[in-house]
């Protein structure tokens, strides 16, 4: 039963990607999100659509699935570190923070869509807050990925392949441009630019899929070893 729960928690990583992206497609965030240079009319028109509420509700559920993945990463990091799992605690704390930081903007966008007839300037202000809150708080994400990467590379048993550790370092590095969203209203460094939104979305998607799939593989191999051991003992 425990292995089944672990396996489901690992698969929650890819599930987060699928459900959140479906929610954003329903809401109209994808394929082209609002930008800081969007006009007041464009922002108000976006939030006047009922699909925004529906899509953000779906996306919020999807984002919450990141928490089971964070938990199962913590379980295996404890095994990697042994008696002093400081990196595990760091990953759990920052991972929980990243989940909240991803969830709050989704909820705020739903709140904006809840009352689309409010003052247009207030709608634009709330939209700016939602997007900048979604894009710029990079420190917890970076710390989480670095903690995971260090734990994997220091693991003498090689629970996960070393390349997974290096992928986590690369993902952490990819978040560094995000605070530039405060300074640009258009171009590749604006919040919907290629080096901000699209780079972070791509690499965080890779993080969720790689960690989920690789941990699921480790759990499955462990189950097969247990079954082999039971079969051997019975014989």
Order of alpha helices (4+ residues) and beta strands (2+ residues): alpha-alpha-alpha-alpha-alpha-alpha-alpha-alpha-alpha
